[in-house]
Amino acid sequence: MSRGDSELELSVSDYPLPPEIFVSKTLLKLKLEGGDGLSLGTDVGKVKTLEIESVEFEGDGVGFEKLLSGCPVLEELVLVNLGWEHWKSCCSVSAKSLRKLKFFCEDNDGNPKSVSFDTPNLVYLEYSDNIAKKYPRV
């Protein structure tokens, strides 16, 4: 990352990723796969494309919310098998700059309680999951 890479793809199993990995001024595309207990409070700043697959976030999705808030210019988000059904509160995607969202949940045995999308600039949505009990904001 110190060489100014613009793309990073990480596949990790059973190991929490240290937040220091995400401190970059040049990173534009980030793909995360298979990390457990991911917690990000750092600014990922310039990331425009973010793909997350089979990652477990800490604290009832709080780590996910921190990640999105750390990506103020995010334009494309791909979410695969995040396990929303384990979150106690609403499963929410909130990103003002987001233009493209793809959401797939293949391993979900239950229905999510609530799913909310606060994405006012979205022009493309692809959503595949069990039906949530409610959709308070789409």
Helices and strands as residue ranges (DSSP letters): E 7-11, G 19-22, E 29-33, E 49-53, H 62-69, E 76-80, G 84-86, E 91-94, E 100-104, E 115-118, E 124-128
